[in-house]
Amino acid sequence: MGTKEVEELQKAIKDLCARVGWSQKQLARELHWELDDVQNEDEERQFEERLKKDLFRATTKPGRLQYYLDIMRALPDVEKADLVVPHYNSTKELDPELESALTELSAEITRKLVDREN
């Protein structure tokens, strides 16, 4: 699933940013503020660069992207927007083909809901 899962998660994060009205730089700041108690401009810039790379590289670990998405769900601006945020947890118990089909179905439902809202 690797690359396709990474692409879907990257797209979900970018779409959610756009719908909340954040740039990727703003997203990086919001995530950094949530993840780090101490605010440091240099660390914030480094995190911005890492997030930028994470959102474009096919080699980014899906777990990291899912972690970002989970944090985004809890942010006040996202909660206020009352947006549909896709969330899929693999059980690793289903047949891989069935899991893939269910993931695709879930993504399709999310796309239709997003299209209907716009």
MDAnalysis code that builds the backbone (N, CA, C; Angstrom):
import MDAnalysis as mda
import numpy as np

u = mda.Universe.empty(354, n_residues=118, atom_resindex=np.repeat(np.arange(118), 3), trajectory=True)
u.add_TopologyAttr("name", ["N", "CA", "C"] * 118)
u.add_TopologyAttr("resid", np.arange(1, 119))
u.add_TopologyAttr("resname", ["MET", "GLY", "THR", "LYS", "GLU", "VAL", "GLU", "GLU", "LEU", "GLN", "LYS", "ALA", "ILE", "LYS", "ASP", "LEU", "CYS", "ALA", "ARG", "VAL", "GLY", "TRP", "SER", "GLN", "LYS", "GLN", "LEU", "ALA", "ARG", "GLU", "LEU", "HIS", "TRP", "GLU", "LEU", "ASP", "ASP", "VAL", "GLN", "ASN", "GLU", "ASP", "GLU", "GLU", "ARG", "GLN", "PHE", "GLU", "GLU", "ARG", "LEU", "LYS", "LYS", "ASP", "LEU", "PHE", "ARG", "ALA", "THR", "THR", "LYS", "PRO", "GLY", "ARG", "LEU", "GLN", "TYR", "TYR", "LEU", "ASP", "ILE", "MET", "ARG", "ALA", "LEU", "PRO", "ASP", "VAL", "GLU", "LYS", "ALA", "ASP", "LEU", "VAL", "VAL", "PRO", "HIS", "TYR", "ASN", "SER", "THR", "LYS", "GLU", "LEU", "ASP", "PRO", "GLU", "LEU", "GLU", "SER", "ALA", "LEU", "THR", "GLU", "LEU", "SER", "ALA", "GLU", "ILE", "THR", "ARG", "LYS", "LEU", "VAL", "ASP", "ARG", "GLU", "ASN"])
u.atoms.positions = np.array([
    [0.807, -1.194, 0.000],
    [0.000, 0.000, 0.000],
    [0.852, 1.260, 0.000],
    [1.997, 1.214, 0.563],
    [2.952, 2.288, 0.749],
    [2.731, 3.581, 0.006],
    [3.123, 3.646, -1.248],
    [3.111, 4.898, -1.989],
    [1.706, 5.456, -2.154],
    [0.743, 4.600, -2.479],
    [-0.634, 5.085, -2.641],
    [-1.166, 5.633, -1.320],
    [-0.872, 4.944, -0.227],
    [-1.308, 5.411, 1.084],
    [-0.662, 6.752, 1.405],
    [0.625, 6.876, 1.107],
    [1.339, 8.130, 1.351],
    [0.709, 9.250, 0.529],
    [0.452, 8.994, -0.743],
    [-0.162, 10.010, -1.602],
    [-1.525, 10.439, -1.078],
    [-2.327, 9.482, -0.634],
    [-3.671, 9.794, -0.110],
    [-3.569, 10.645, 1.154],
    [-2.659, 10.282, 2.047],
    [-2.493, 11.047, 3.285],
    [-1.961, 12.453, 3.004],
    [-1.000, 12.558, 2.090],
    [-0.472, 13.870, 1.724],
    [-1.586, 14.739, 1.141],
    [-2.393, 14.152, 0.274],
    [-3.498, 14.893, -0.332],
    [-4.522, 15.310, 0.717],
    [-4.836, 14.424, 1.659],
    [-5.802, 14.744, 2.715],
    [-5.307, 15.924, 3.553],
    [-4.012, 15.930, 3.875],
    [-3.446, 17.023, 4.667],
    [-3.494, 18.326, 3.878],
    [-3.084, 18.279, 2.622],
    [-3.087, 19.488, 1.790],
    [-4.504, 20.012, 1.582],
    [-5.450, 19.109, 1.332],
    [-6.839, 19.519, 1.143],
    [-7.411, 20.156, 2.402],
    [-7.118, 19.544, 3.543],
    [-7.611, 20.078, 4.800],
    [-7.031, 21.461, 5.067],
    [-5.759, 21.633, 4.758],
    [-5.122, 22.950, 4.889],
    [-5.849, 23.986, 4.035],
    [-6.082, 23.627, 2.807],
    [-6.743, 24.550, 1.882],
    [-8.143, 24.907, 2.372],
    [-8.854, 23.917, 2.882],
    [-10.224, 24.161, 3.323],
    [-10.293, 25.011, 4.587],
    [-9.253, 24.951, 5.415],
    [-9.205, 25.771, 6.620],
    [-8.594, 27.140, 6.297],
    [-7.947, 27.244, 5.140],
    [-7.360, 28.512, 4.721],
    [-5.929, 28.710, 5.188],
    [-5.239, 27.614, 5.439],
    [-3.853, 27.689, 5.885],
    [-2.895, 27.409, 4.747],
    [-1.770, 28.094, 4.772],
    [-0.656, 27.739, 3.908],
    [0.068, 26.579, 4.579],
    [0.986, 25.953, 3.865],
    [1.756, 24.876, 4.487],
    [2.627, 25.430, 5.614],
    [3.048, 26.663, 5.465],
    [3.850, 27.296, 6.507],
    [3.007, 27.478, 7.776],
    [1.768, 27.899, 7.609],
    [0.867, 28.054, 8.755],
    [0.589, 26.698, 9.405],
    [0.389, 25.670, 8.584],
    [0.184, 24.323, 9.114],
    [1.391, 23.902, 9.944],
    [2.584, 24.150, 9.429],
    [3.800, 23.780, 10.150],
    [3.841, 24.489, 11.503],
    [3.489, 25.762, 11.521],
    [3.480, 26.504, 12.788],
    [2.474, 25.900, 13.768],
    [1.267, 25.619, 13.273],
    [0.223, 25.048, 14.135],
    [0.662, 23.700, 14.708],
    [1.214, 22.849, 13.859],
    [1.671, 21.538, 14.319],
    [2.836, 21.680, 15.292],
    [3.762, 22.560, 14.973],
    [4.923, 22.758, 15.842],
    [4.485, 23.248, 17.215],
    [3.536, 24.175, 17.247],
    [3.047, 24.691, 18.523],
    [2.386, 23.582, 19.344],
    [1.715, 22.665, 18.662],
    [1.079, 21.550, 19.363],
    [2.095, 20.521, 19.866],
    [3.155, 20.329, 19.104],
    [4.133, 19.284, 19.417],
    [5.246, 19.721, 20.357],
    [5.518, 21.014, 20.426],
    [6.671, 21.488, 21.179],
    [6.254, 22.570, 22.164],
    [6.530, 22.345, 23.426],
    [6.176, 23.324, 24.460],
    [7.020, 24.591, 24.374],
    [8.263, 24.447, 23.930],
    [9.173, 25.584, 23.849],
    [9.181, 26.101, 22.407],
    [8.909, 27.384, 22.264],
    [8.882, 27.976, 20.927],
    [10.254, 28.564, 20.598],
    [10.822, 28.082, 19.505],
    [12.138, 28.503, 19.064],
    [12.056, 28.714, 17.558],
    [12.427, 29.896, 17.094],
    [12.299, 30.213, 15.666],
    [13.097, 29.274, 14.770],
    [14.304, 28.927, 15.189],
    [15.119, 28.026, 14.374],
    [14.478, 26.654, 14.258],
    [13.995, 26.132, 15.380],
    [13.329, 24.827, 15.356],
    [12.055, 24.883, 14.525],
    [11.348, 26.008, 14.624],
    [10.118, 26.176, 13.844],
    [10.423, 26.152, 12.347],
    [11.471, 26.839, 11.930],
    [11.868, 26.837, 10.515],
    [12.301, 25.449, 10.061],
    [13.025, 24.742, 10.912],
    [13.439, 23.379, 10.575],
    [12.216, 22.477, 10.418],
    [11.236, 22.652, 11.300],
    [10.024, 21.850, 11.205],
    [9.255, 22.190, 9.925],
    [9.210, 23.466, 9.568],
    [8.552, 23.879, 8.318],
    [9.167, 23.156, 7.128],
    [10.499, 23.106, 7.100],
    [11.192, 22.433, 5.998],
    [10.918, 20.926, 6.002],
    [10.925, 20.314, 7.179],
    [10.667, 18.876, 7.260],
    [9.241, 18.559, 6.822],
    [8.285, 19.375, 7.269],
    [6.895, 19.155, 6.870],
    [6.738, 19.313, 5.362],
    [7.372, 20.331, 4.814],
    [7.320, 20.559, 3.369],
    [7.805, 19.324, 2.615],
    [8.905, 18.753, 3.055],
    [9.439, 17.549, 2.425],
    [8.499, 16.360, 2.649],
    [7.977, 16.242, 3.870],
    [7.064, 15.131, 4.177],
    [5.824, 15.149, 3.297],
    [5.382, 16.344, 2.904],
    [4.170, 16.458, 2.100],
    [4.409, 16.259, 0.604],
    [5.666, 16.087, 0.203],
    [5.955, 15.900, -1.222],
    [6.702, 14.613, -1.546],
    [7.398, 14.055, -0.593],
    [8.188, 12.849, -0.859],
    [7.345, 11.588, -0.773],
    [7.558, 10.719, -1.736],
    [6.858, 9.426, -1.737],
    [7.407, 8.495, -0.671],
    [8.586, 8.813, -0.139],
    [9.224, 7.944, 0.845],
    [8.847, 8.296, 2.288],
    [8.007, 9.306, 2.464],
    [7.569, 9.659, 3.814],
    [6.795, 8.496, 4.415],
    [7.054, 8.221, 5.676],
    [6.365, 7.121, 6.351],
    [4.902, 7.485, 6.572],
    [3.984, 6.585, 6.192],
    [2.562, 6.857, 6.374],
    [2.206, 7.176, 7.827],
    [2.873, 6.536, 8.770],
    [2.595, 6.780, 10.181],
    [2.818, 8.231, 10.579],
    [3.848, 8.836, 10.017],
    [4.130, 10.245, 10.321],
    [3.022, 11.141, 9.774],
    [2.602, 10.871, 8.546],
    [1.531, 11.669, 7.943],
    [0.220, 11.485, 8.705],
    [-0.059, 10.254, 9.115],
    [-1.276, 9.986, 9.885],
    [-1.221, 10.727, 11.220],
    [-0.038, 10.781, 11.820],
    [0.159, 11.502, 13.072],
    [-0.162, 12.984, 12.880],
    [0.343, 13.573, 11.796],
    [0.032, 14.974, 11.502],
    [-1.472, 15.167, 11.340],
    [-2.106, 14.286, 10.606],
    [-3.552, 14.382, 10.366],
    [-4.324, 14.257, 11.672],
    [-3.906, 13.353, 12.537],
    [-4.566, 13.192, 13.836],
    [-4.463, 14.466, 14.673],
    [-3.298, 15.105, 14.647],
    [-3.118, 16.353, 15.395],
    [-3.991, 17.446, 14.784],
    [-4.024, 17.486, 13.449],
    [-4.833, 18.503, 12.771],
    [-6.301, 18.392, 13.166],
    [-6.806, 17.180, 13.295],
    [-8.207, 16.970, 13.656],
    [-8.574, 17.653, 14.967],
    [-7.623, 17.722, 15.891],
    [-7.885, 18.276, 17.215],
    [-7.644, 19.781, 17.311],
    [-7.121, 20.390, 16.264],
    [-6.846, 21.824, 16.307],
    [-8.155, 22.618, 16.250],
    [-8.249, 23.682, 17.020],
    [-9.497, 24.457, 17.104],
    [-10.031, 24.943, 15.754],
    [-9.164, 25.435, 14.872],
    [-9.635, 25.941, 13.574],
    [-10.267, 24.836, 12.738],
    [-9.719, 23.638, 12.818],
    [-10.252, 22.513, 12.060],
    [-11.563, 22.052, 12.688],
    [-11.610, 21.990, 14.011],
    [-12.844, 21.587, 14.694],
    [-13.970, 22.569, 14.404],
    [-13.661, 23.868, 14.432],
    [-14.670, 24.895, 14.165],
    [-15.216, 24.787, 12.750],
    [-14.366, 24.399, 11.812],
    [-14.770, 24.318, 10.409],
    [-15.724, 23.146, 10.177],
    [-15.782, 22.209, 11.126],
    [-16.684, 21.061, 11.038],
    [-16.526, 20.327, 9.710],
    [-15.284, 20.014, 9.376],
    [-14.972, 19.358, 8.110],
    [-14.889, 17.850, 8.268],
    [-15.145, 17.146, 7.176],
    [-14.966, 15.699, 7.161],
    [-13.481, 15.439, 6.959],
    [-12.877, 14.736, 7.900],
    [-11.460, 14.413, 7.806],
    [-11.343, 12.904, 7.728],
    [-10.852, 12.383, 6.615],
    [-10.759, 10.930, 6.484],
    [-9.853, 10.319, 7.544],
    [-10.281, 9.175, 8.029],
    [-9.488, 8.492, 9.051],
    [-9.645, 6.995, 8.852],
    [-8.539, 6.327, 8.571],
    [-8.581, 4.883, 8.373],
    [-7.502, 4.232, 9.218],
    [-7.882, 3.246, 9.989],
    [-6.925, 2.472, 10.776],
    [-6.919, 1.054, 10.257],
    [-5.795, 0.618, 9.781],
    [-5.660, -0.742, 9.280],
    [-5.628, -1.713, 10.451],
    [-6.389, -2.776, 10.324],
    [-6.396, -3.789, 11.376],
    [-5.357, -4.865, 11.107],
    [-4.898, -4.941, 9.882],
    [-3.945, -5.967, 9.433],
    [-4.534, -7.379, 9.560],
    [-5.834, -7.460, 9.803],
    [-6.482, -8.761, 9.937],
    [-7.267, -9.144, 8.687],
    [-7.591, -8.161, 7.873],
    [-8.347, -8.423, 6.654],
    [-7.418, -8.852, 5.533],
    [-7.995, -9.536, 4.568],
    [-7.263, -9.876, 3.353],
    [-6.776, -8.563, 2.736],
    [-5.524, -8.481, 2.292],
    [-4.996, -7.232, 1.728],
    [-5.841, -6.667, 0.582],
    [-6.404, -7.542, -0.252],
    [-7.248, -7.058, -1.350],
    [-8.517, -6.404, -0.818],
    [-9.123, -7.018, 0.200],
    [-10.334, -6.461, 0.794],
    [-10.016, -5.137, 1.482],
    [-8.922, -5.091, 2.201],
    [-8.533, -3.857, 2.873],
    [-8.297, -2.744, 1.858],
    [-7.651, -3.069, 0.771],
    [-7.415, -2.092, -0.287],
    [-8.734, -1.586, -0.866],
    [-9.664, -2.500, -1.108],
    [-10.968, -2.113, -1.648],
    [-11.731, -1.226, -0.670],
    [-11.685, -1.553, 0.611],
    [-12.369, -0.746, 1.614],
    [-11.737, 0.636, 1.752],
    [-10.427, 0.687, 1.656],
    [-9.730, 1.969, 1.707],
    [-10.135, 2.836, 0.522],
    [-10.191, 2.228, -0.653],
    [-10.593, 2.968, -1.855],
    [-12.036, 3.445, -1.747],
    [-12.917, 2.604, -1.227],
    [-14.319, 2.984, -1.033],
    [-14.410, 4.160, -0.075],
    [-13.670, 4.099, 1.006],
    [-13.662, 5.179, 1.981],
    [-13.176, 6.487, 1.345],
    [-12.128, 6.397, 0.552],
    [-11.597, 7.583, -0.132],
    [-12.626, 8.155, -1.101],
    [-13.320, 7.292, -1.812],
    [-14.341, 7.740, -2.763],
    [-15.490, 8.441, -2.038],
    [-15.923, 7.891, -0.920],
    [-16.987, 8.523, -0.138],
    [-16.534, 9.898, 0.344],
    [-15.305, 9.983, 0.822],
    [-14.766, 11.263, 1.279],
    [-14.744, 12.271, 0.135],
    [-14.281, 11.838, -1.059],
    [-14.244, 12.753, -2.216],
    [-15.642, 13.270, -2.547],
    [-16.620, 12.379, -2.514],
    [-17.991, 12.798, -2.829],
    [-18.533, 13.773, -1.787],
    [-18.230, 13.538, -0.522],
    [-18.671, 14.457, 0.519],
    [-18.007, 15.832, 0.360],
    [-16.728, 15.821, 0.037],
    [-16.010, 17.080, -0.160],
    [-16.580, 17.818, -1.363],
    [-16.822, 17.116, -2.469],
    [-17.394, 17.739, -3.665],
    [-18.766, 18.328, -3.369],
    [-19.552, 17.630, -2.574],
    [-20.891, 18.101, -2.243],
    [-20.840, 19.365, -1.395],
    [-19.830, 19.459, -0.518],
    [-19.686, 20.652, 0.334],
    [-19.248, 21.865, -0.468],
    [-18.514, 21.634, -1.563],
    [-18.012, 22.770, -2.370],
    [-19.032, 23.161, -3.336],
])
